[in-house]
Amino acid sequence: MPHRQDTLPGLGPKSRAMLAAAGLHHRTDLERAGAVKAFLLVQATGQRPSLNLLWALEGALTGLDWRTVAREHGTSLLLALETASKP
C-alpha cells in the first residue's frame, strides 16, 4: 500500500492527522467525500481547521497547489461549504 503522503499529495502530517481523526485515511476516502464534505467531517470531530485545509483538500484531489485553489476556486468552494453546512 502506498504511503499516505503519496496518496494525498500536498497534505502535511497535521492535515493527514486531522483527516484520519475524521475517518479519512486514503485518497479514495477523500475522493468519495470530496473536499467540502471532508472539511465538514474534520470539523465534526471538534477540530477547528482553517480554510487552508479546504484549499489543500481540493488541491490533493485536483493536483493544483493550494494557493491556486484558493485564488481560482476559493469562492465556489466557500459557497459549496455554506450550502453543505445548512441544516
Beta strands, then each sheet from edge to edge (+ up, - down):
end
